[in-house]
């Protein structure tokens, strides 16, 4: 098992060139399966974990999320990035305290988003949003500085799809100390290319949470450094479960089990 320092160093190296897929497990089993499939890094999914605990995304308390991040980080032989939502605080000082606690979990990277939690006013004002990223950066630096910080601008998935404002925020987050930039919701070649060019040479994370025509090779050619899938793997698992259950309830049929993975194959993938 690599040390925390070794995993953090490896995570930084992954962001230096090329493009890698960083899928999102939600428990120890999915961690082990994904790393055994050859992925070089993994990331938590706030949504996938929340659903596994019977909550809506965003409804998990900080302490429970920190325990989850620590558990997955300890189980992984590869770097683990934390979907740390908005830092579980509004004010920069609170974000800094949460980030300090997250760094202590042994995680290799974490993200801070600018979603307020209020769908009527979804984004923090510009100055506050930048101050929150700066506070996260300072907390990481104070703890040793080796955890990779991703700055997220949420406009495209919070009904505020303004490319000019998104780029303004991402550039400001980079200046405030973000190592990687992320605007979940952009999906077209033009949008992706625009963001990549605007924040260069900082690496960009792209969310692919639904079927798209672009392949990993296509996305790599656009200059993206990291591809995550968010809660999509968890939704796919839930989709299979829900379809099978509906067949049982509505038709009394067990045909949905035809696509179930054999237990021996599952165990093989966990070793």
Steps between C-alpha positions, in 0.01 A plus 500: 500500500652836398530766769277807506792713383571263211137502389487879513818529295363253246177698473688819421703322233181382330403866448825593328431351156258283307145420607367247750157376604427530872182299573293549813447208742265530797614214726802276563382235254478744211838647601666161478330403176589825323862503607533136398368599157810715463380853573787714628288716733147507644264763637216491748149590388293702743183392321584129482589488867195703602265262318668200664419658838139581409558873445471746215824637358624778726318370809792309656651673803868595503614246760332213318654611171845534656475147639398373156791679330743360756365147454530511121842667508630228734354222282656629178846419372463791258443872564150596619349839421218628721181652365488738795198697376511861626732430791208459743505871588403832346771727638864457394613429856256211523615365165860511623410300811314238295790472256743453788291206619474358149877513448536298821299212346797410280331610179715598201280778364177684570264738323317810618195616307325838485143367539326666795242228555224751416350425159355851479846654543724206412843661474696687764580854398830523317712642784367251756550209262862598439563554871369149572747344255782711643409383850509138384842556342638656818366212710669247272827694501495521878456122516793435267378608157502164323123448460381602154224765503231513231291815460147436370266750336149358506311732267436250222329248731320763711301668223755780456676390178705815442832415333652845552424493873613139530838584347534809717446288808727215394785741425450664838500162675828417328647830618371423851692172505290233329720239331225366273185663357159344455170619354255210521236521231706610201473230234545622144833514318474877485427539871776260603758655269406851615552416866823308442653785300379768741660350812814353339746380614293390801351148458126467444266231636204406280186336639348232278183396676282400205546333161692725260656449158844610618745222588795517739721555196280787379503664842875457528541673163302797634762545771311367803728351763250313722161337435266421790155339491351638822200303618446331162639160604280504809201600288576216260501255793177647633350484150561126473361440849190715441419337165528152650287588802231657279481180295443300819240740638313573178527170310606245758800436277857424602644542150692808614750271670622391156743792494625448855873448544600153626612503861831333413574772244427769756736343752768458231479871425549590867826309548 
